[in-house]
Amino acid sequence: MGGDQGKLMKNLRGAGQKYLGVGFLLGFFLVLLTYFTVSEQFAISAPNAIRRSSPGHRSPTTPAVADKREQLPVIEEEPPKAEHVHVEEAQPPPIEEPHTETEQEQKPVTDGAAEESAPAKKPACDIQGPWASDVCDISGDVRIRGSAREVLIPPSIESGGANPNPQEWRVVPYSRKHMAGIKEVTVRELASASDAPACGVRSPVPALVFAMGGLTGNYWHDFSDILIPLYLQAVRFEGEVQLLVENFQPWYAGKYRTIFKKLSKYEMVDMSKDDQVRCFPGAVVGIRMHKEFSIDPAKEPLGHSMPEFTKFLRETYGLPRDAPTKLFTGEEKTKPRMMIISRRHPRKIMNVGELVKLAERVGFEVVIGDPPFNVDVGEFAKEVNGVDALVGVHGAGLTNSLFLPTGAAFIQINPYGKMEHIGEVDFGVPAVDMRLKYIAYSAGVEESTLVDTLGRDHPAVKDPESIHRSGWAKVAEYYLGTQDIKLDLVRFEPVLRQAMQLLREE
């Protein structure tokens, strides 16, 4: 009995320890469950909590975030002031601390699948600040009312025929944005396809809208302001584009008709006389200059260059030579041809006859070039293309350097009066861009007729910097509009010999 009682007590103690262990384990799980419940409630109610949403449930955006999204300010840029008026640049707005969104705000989930936000619509017009000209490049249906100077963009079919946020731009379709005398063209998106006027004429090719006038009439500006920028916008169409012209100038269209016909196979439209609604499958409105009288391959439209443009001109006018004469072919020595540009008005070379004799002694065959004004430039372009070197005083006549064969020599004579920078911008940099052998020569005070006409004590003679400080009007009056040049041939001879050497190396 005693042994049985001892065995019973032993079994009871084992069972008690077993149940105590189970109870302890159950209690631990009860405490853990209570902890998670309280933590979850705290996480939901805490205002700055960041937690991951369960699939299928959207976490509501806080009112503060919604307010910021709905109340973003709309900033309208005031139109810049007229050209040559100093414009103070506005200070940029202060930089605000970026709003940090919760994970749910960054990636909202609906119905178990993430919504993909639609890409932002690219604006039709490229606005590049107060000075660079504006250009609109429009794809799809475009309707143009020329006499109203309106370019209308109906909503596309893909958008459901509606545009809830239509935009409007006013574009000066000339390469100098604030040029007086050029009227703006309005480019406007329509809210509904039903707002689009019916087509009077439907074109199979896109439109290119640009303006004539401005500074044209100066041969250099003819190319720098219009023909080079127009080429940049039109060449991609390979003739399959129609030119619509604001401020149409019949003399300009006539003088450069060969270039216009090369750029477009279609009749040019004078917008001011056109009451039709013309419909196009796209349009470009405006032209943009890369830099004065030249092309920058790194700027939009990308990849173009001055050698490409001069090749285009040679093809347009049927110019045969794309390289200068080889001066040495075996035993035979060939004389290169030099053209001296003649000027009848200020900045003419007073001793041009003596210059011709000097150039001939150096080894050139010399011709005098007298470029015409208001006629097609094709015939004179052929004369220029036939020479290996071009010489002239800074002025519009040097624009004919465009027709030189690539690698030809080009000598610019800068008139007296610290005109080197102007000469460099207008012709020096473009000449290098055209891959010409460029040489700049600066006339000294003794080579200028200003000494005789004004006297040595005149500020324009003894202190050119003071004239530059007084403004462009005085610079143009004295150094471009009053003086002629009598070359010091002893100073100038090494320049001619340098040009000959550069041609030998070509």
C-alpha positions in Angstrom: 0.0 0.0 0.0 2.8 2.4 1.0 4.5 1.7 -2.4 1.3 2.2 -4.3 0.6 5.5 -2.5 4.2 6.7 -3.3 3.7 5.8 -7.0 0.4 7.8 -7.1 1.9 10.9 -5.6 4.8 10.7 -8.2 2.3 10.5 -11.1 0.3 13.4 -9.8 3.4 15.6 -9.5 4.3 14.8 -13.2 0.9 15.6 -14.4 0.8 18.9 -12.6 4.2 19.9 -14.1 2.9 19.0 -17.5 -0.3 21.0 -17.2 1.6 23.9 -15.7 3.9 24.0 -18.8 0.8 24.0 -21.1 -0.8 26.8 -19.1 2.3 28.9 -19.2 2.5 28.4 -23.0 -1.1 29.4 -23.4 -0.6 32.5 -21.3 2.4 33.6 -23.3 0.4 33.4 -26.5 -2.5 35.4 -24.9 0.0 38.2 -23.9 1.5 38.2 -27.4 -1.9 38.5 -29.0 -2.8 41.4 -26.8 0.4 43.2 -27.7 -0.2 43.0 -31.4 -3.8 44.2 -31.1 -2.7 47.3 -29.1 0.2 48.0 -31.5 -2.0 47.7 -34.6 -4.5 50.2 -33.1 -1.8 52.6 -32.2 -0.3 52.4 -35.7 -3.7 53.2 -37.3 -4.4 56.1 -35.1 -0.9 57.7 -35.0 -0.9 60.8 -37.4 2.6 60.3 -38.8 2.5 56.5 -39.1 3.8 54.9 -42.3 2.4 51.5 -43.0 1.9 49.2 -46.0 -1.6 49.0 -47.4 -3.2 45.7 -47.8 -3.9 44.7 -51.4 -7.3 46.0 -52.6 -7.5 48.9 -50.2 -6.6 52.5 -51.0 -5.1 54.6 -48.2 -6.8 58.0 -48.3 -4.5 61.0 -49.1 -4.3 63.4 -46.2 -6.2 66.7 -46.6 -2.9 68.6 -46.4 -1.5 66.8 -49.4 -4.8 67.2 -51.4 -4.8 70.9 -50.8 -1.2 71.3 -52.0 -2.0 69.4 -55.2 -5.2 71.4 -56.0 -3.7 74.8 -55.2 -0.5 74.8 -57.2 0.0 78.4 -58.5 -0.2 79.1 -62.2 2.6 81.4 -63.3 2.1 83.5 -66.4 5.3 85.0 -68.0 4.9 88.6 -69.1 5.9 89.2 -72.7 9.5 90.6 -72.9 10.1 94.2 -73.7 11.1 95.4 -77.2 14.5 94.6 -78.6 17.4 96.8 -77.5 15.6 97.7 -74.3 17.5 96.5 -71.2 15.4 93.8 -69.5 16.0 93.0 -65.8 15.8 89.3 -65.3 13.3 88.2 -62.6 14.7 86.5 -59.6 13.8 82.8 -59.4 11.2 81.9 -56.8 12.5 80.6 -53.5 13.0 76.9 -53.4 10.5 75.1 -51.1 11.2 72.0 -49.2 9.9 69.0 -51.1 6.8 67.3 -49.7 7.6 63.8 -48.5 4.8 61.5 -49.3 4.0 58.2 -47.6 4.5 55.0 -49.4 0.7 54.8 -50.1 0.7 58.3 -51.6 3.6 57.4 -53.9 2.1 54.1 -55.1 -1.7 54.1 -54.7 -3.3 50.7 -55.4 -6.8 50.2 -56.7 -8.6 46.9 -57.1 -5.4 44.9 -56.5 -3.6 46.5 -59.6 -1.4 49.6 -59.7 -2.6 52.4 -61.9 -0.1 53.6 -64.5 -0.2 57.4 -64.8 -0.5 58.8 -68.3 2.7 60.6 -69.5 2.5 64.4 -69.5 1.5 65.9 -72.8 4.3 67.6 -74.6 3.5 71.3 -75.3 3.0 72.1 -78.9 5.3 75.2 -78.6 8.9 75.4 -77.4 9.3 78.6 -75.5 12.9 79.4 -74.7 12.9 82.5 -72.6 12.9 86.2 -73.5 15.3 86.2 -76.4 15.4 82.9 -78.3 12.6 82.7 -80.8 9.7 80.4 -80.2 9.0 77.4 -82.4 5.8 75.2 -82.4 6.1 71.7 -83.8 2.6 70.2 -84.1 1.7 66.7 -85.1 -1.8 65.7 -86.3 -4.7 67.8 -87.5 -3.9 71.5 -87.8 -6.2 74.2 -89.3 -4.8 77.5 -90.3 -6.7 80.8 -91.1 -4.0 82.9 -92.7 -5.7 86.3 -92.8 -6.5 85.9 -89.1 -3.0 84.6 -88.3 -4.5 81.7 -86.4 -3.2 78.1 -86.1 -5.9 75.9 -84.5 -5.2 72.4 -83.0 -8.3 70.3 -82.6 -8.2 67.4 -80.0 -7.1 64.1 -81.4 -9.4 61.1 -81.8 -7.3 59.2 -79.3 -8.1 61.9 -76.7 -11.9 61.3 -77.3 -12.2 64.6 -79.2 -11.9 66.7 -76.1 -9.1 68.7 -74.5 -10.1 69.8 -71.0 -7.1 72.1 -70.6 -6.5 73.9 -74.0 -3.4 76.1 -74.2 -2.6 79.2 -76.3 0.7 80.7 -77.5 1.5 83.9 -79.4 4.5 83.4 -81.7 6.6 85.8 -83.7 7.5 83.6 -86.7 10.9 85.3 -87.2 14.3 84.4 -85.9 14.7 87.6 -83.8 11.9 87.4 -81.3 11.2 91.1 -80.7 11.6 92.3 -84.3 9.4 95.3 -85.0 7.0 95.1 -87.9 6.4 91.3 -87.6 2.9 90.4 -86.4 2.3 87.6 -84.0 0.7 84.3 -85.0 -1.7 82.7 -82.5 -1.4 79.0 -81.9 -4.4 77.7 -80.0 -5.5 74.3 -78.9 -9.3 73.8 -79.1 -11.4 72.4 -76.3 -13.5 70.2 -78.5 -13.3 68.8 -82.0 -16.6 70.4 -82.8 -15.0 73.8 -82.4 -12.7 73.3 -85.4 -13.7 75.2 -88.5 -14.5 73.2 -91.6 -11.6 72.7 -94.1 -11.7 74.9 -97.2 -8.5 73.4 -98.6 -6.9 70.2 -97.4 -3.1 69.8 -97.9 -1.4 66.4 -98.2 1.8 67.8 -96.6 2.6 69.7 -93.4 2.8 73.5 -93.2 5.8 75.7 -92.2 4.9 79.2 -91.1 7.5 81.9 -91.0 7.8 85.7 -91.6 9.7 87.8 -94.1 10.7 91.4 -93.6 12.5 92.4 -90.4 16.2 93.1 -91.2 16.0 91.6 -94.7 17.2 93.7 -97.5 20.7 93.5 -96.0 22.3 90.5 -97.8 23.8 89.2 -94.6 20.6 89.3 -92.7 18.8 87.7 -95.6 20.7 84.5 -94.8 21.4 84.9 -91.1 17.8 85.8 -90.1 15.7 83.8 -92.5 17.3 81.4 -95.0 19.6 79.5 -92.6 16.9 79.2 -89.8 14.3 78.3 -92.4 16.6 75.6 -93.8 17.0 74.1 -90.4 13.2 73.6 -90.0 12.4 72.7 -93.6 15.2 70.4 -94.8 13.8 67.3 -92.9 10.7 67.4 -95.1 12.7 66.9 -98.3 10.4 69.3 -100.2 7.2 67.8 -98.9 6.1 70.9 -97.0 4.1 74.0 -97.8 5.5 77.4 -96.8 3.0 79.9 -95.3 4.4 83.4 -95.1 3.5 86.3 -92.7 4.6 89.8 -93.9 5.2 88.5 -97.4 7.8 90.4 -99.4 7.5 89.8 -103.2 11.1 91.1 -103.9 12.5 88.7 -101.3 10.5 85.7 -102.6 11.8 86.6 -106.1 15.4 87.1 -105.2 15.6 83.7 -103.4 13.0 81.8 -105.3 15.5 79.0 -106.2 16.2 78.3 -102.6 12.5 78.4 -101.7 11.7 76.0 -104.5 14.4 73.6 -103.3 12.9 73.6 -99.8 9.3 73.2 -100.9 7.6 71.7 -103.9 4.4 73.5 -103.3 3.1 77.0 -103.9 4.0 79.6 -101.3 1.0 81.1 -99.5 0.8 84.8 -98.6 -1.1 84.5 -95.2 -2.4 88.1 -95.2 -4.3 87.5 -98.5 -5.5 84.0 -97.6 -9.1 83.7 -96.3 -9.3 80.0 -96.6 -9.2 77.5 -93.7 -6.3 75.3 -94.7 -6.0 71.9 -93.1 -2.7 70.2 -92.7 -1.4 66.9 -91.2 1.0 68.8 -89.0 2.7 72.2 -88.9 5.9 74.0 -87.8 5.3 77.6 -86.7 8.4 79.8 -86.4 12.1 79.6 -87.2 15.0 79.8 -84.8 18.6 81.0 -85.3 21.4 78.9 -83.7 23.9 81.7 -83.9 24.6 84.6 -86.2 25.1 83.5 -89.8 25.9 79.9 -88.8 24.7 76.5 -87.5 25.4 74.8 -84.2 25.2 70.9 -84.7 24.5 70.6 -80.9 21.3 72.7 -81.1 17.8 71.7 -82.2 17.2 70.6 -84.9 20.2 68.5 -84.1 23.0 67.3 -86.4 23.0 70.0 -89.1 26.2 72.0 -90.0 27.4 74.9 -92.2 29.3 72.5 -94.6 25.9 70.7 -95.0 24.2 74.1 -95.7 26.9 75.2 -98.2 26.6 71.9 -99.9 22.8 72.4 -100.1 23.5 75.9 -101.8 25.8 74.3 -104.3 23.2 71.7 -105.2 20.5 74.4 -105.3 22.4 76.7 -107.7 24.2 74.0 -109.6 27.7 75.1 -108.4 30.3 72.6 -109.6 33.2 73.1 -107.2 33.3 71.7 -103.7 37.1 72.1 -103.2 39.6 74.7 -104.3 42.1 74.3 -107.1 45.0 71.9 -106.6 48.0 74.3 -107.0 50.5 71.6 -107.9 49.7 68.7 -110.3 52.9 67.0 -111.2 55.2 69.4 -112.9 52.4 71.9 -113.8 51.9 74.9 -111.5 48.3 76.3 -111.3 47.5 79.8 -110.3 44.7 80.1 -107.8 42.0 82.7 -108.5 41.2 85.5 -106.0 38.1 87.6 -105.9 38.2 91.1 -104.4 34.7 92.2 -103.3 34.0 95.7 -104.6 32.1 98.3 -102.6 30.8 101.5 -104.1 29.8 103.1 -100.7 31.6 103.4 -97.4 34.3 100.9 -96.5 35.5 100.6 -100.1 39.2 99.9 -100.8 40.7 103.1 -102.1 43.8 101.6 -103.7 42.2 98.4 -105.2 44.2 98.7 -108.4 47.5 98.5 -106.4 46.1 95.6 -104.4 45.3 93.7 -107.6 49.0 94.1 -108.8 50.3 93.0 -105.4 48.1 89.9 -105.4 49.2 89.0 -108.9 52.9 89.3 -107.8 52.2 86.9 -105.0 50.8 84.4 -107.6 47.1 84.9 -107.7 44.9 85.4 -110.8 42.6 88.3 -109.6 39.0 89.2 -110.5 36.8 92.0 -109.1 33.5 90.9 -107.7 30.5 93.2 -107.8 27.5 91.5 -106.2 24.1 92.6 -107.5 21.3 93.4 -105.0 17.7 92.9 -106.1 18.1 89.9 -108.5 18.4 86.2 -108.2 21.8 85.4 -106.7 22.5 82.3 -108.7 24.7 83.9 -111.4 27.0 85.7 -108.9 27.1 82.5 -106.8 28.7 80.8 -109.8 31.4 83.5 -110.1 32.3 83.1 -106.4 32.3 79.3 -106.6 34.9 79.6 -109.4 37.5 81.3 -107.1 39.9 79.9 -104.5 40.2 83.0 -102.3 37.9 85.9 -101.3 39.0 89.3 -100.0 36.9 92.2 -98.8 36.3 94.8 -96.1 33.7 93.8 -93.5 30.2 94.1 -94.9 27.3 92.4 -96.5 29.3 91.5 -99.7 31.3 88.9 -97.7 28.0 86.9 -97.3 29.1 85.4 -100.7 31.6 83.4 -98.8 28.7 80.9 -98.6 29.4 79.9 -102.2 33.1 79.3 -101.9 34.3 75.8 -102.3 35.0 74.2 -98.9 38.7 74.8 -98.0 39.0 78.1 -99.9 40.8 81.1 -98.3 38.8 83.9 -96.9 40.4 87.3 -95.9 38.2 89.7 -93.9 39.6 93.3 -93.6 38.2 94.8 -90.4 37.8 98.5 -90.7 39.5 100.8 -88.2 37.8 101.4 -84.8 38.1 98.2 -82.7 35.7 96.3 -85.0 37.4 92.9 -84.5 34.7 91.4 -82.3 32.0 92.3 -84.7 34.0 90.9 -87.6 34.6 87.7 -85.7 30.9 87.2 -84.8 29.5 88.1 -88.2 32.1 86.3 -90.5 35.0 84.9 -88.5 33.2 82.2 -86.6 30.9 81.3 -89.5 33.9 81.0 -91.8 35.6 78.5 -89.5 32.2 76.6 -89.2 32.1 76.5 -93.1 35.7 75.0 -93.0 37.2 77.9 -94.9 40.8 79.0 -94.4 40.0 82.2 -92.5 42.4 85.2 -92.0 41.4 88.4 -90.3 43.3 91.7 -91.0 42.6 94.9 -89.0 43.1 98.2 -90.7 45.3 100.7 -88.7 44.5 104.3 -88.1 46.8 105.4 -91.0 44.8 103.2 -93.3 41.5 104.9 -92.5 40.1 107.9 -94.2 38.7 109.1 -90.9 42.1 110.8 -90.2 41.5 113.0 -93.3 37.7 113.6 -92.8 37.6 114.1 -89.0 41.2 115.0 -88.0 43.5 113.1 -85.6 42.0 114.7 -82.5 38.5 113.5 -83.1 37.4 110.9 -80.6 36.5 108.4 -83.4 40.2 108.6 -84.4 42.1 108.8 -81.2 39.7 107.0 -78.8 37.6 104.3 -80.5 36.6 102.8 -77.1 34.8 106.1 -76.2 32.7 105.7 -79.4 31.8 102.1 -78.5 30.8 103.3 -75.0 28.5 105.9 -76.5 26.4 103.2 -78.3 25.8 101.3 -81.5 24.5 104.3 -83.4 27.9 106.2 -83.2 29.8 103.0 -84.0 27.8 102.5 -87.1 28.0 106.2 -88.1 31.8 106.5 -87.9 33.3 103.0 -88.5 30.7 101.5 -90.9 29.1 104.6 -92.5 31.9 107.1 -92.9 35.3 105.6 -93.5 37.0 104.0 -96.5 40.2 102.0 -96.3 43.5 102.6 -98.1 45.5 99.5 -97.5 49.1 99.6 -96.3 50.3 97.1 -98.9 53.6 96.4 -97.0 51.5 95.3 -94.0 49.0 93.4 -96.2 51.4 91.4 -98.4 52.2 88.8 -95.7 48.5 88.2 -95.4 48.2 87.4 -99.1 51.3 85.1 -98.8 49.7 83.3 -95.9 46.5 82.7 -97.9 48.6 81.2 -100.7 50.4 78.9 -98.3 47.1 77.7 -96.8 45.9 76.8 -100.3 49.1 74.9 -101.0 48.4 72.8 -97.9 44.8 72.1 -98.9 
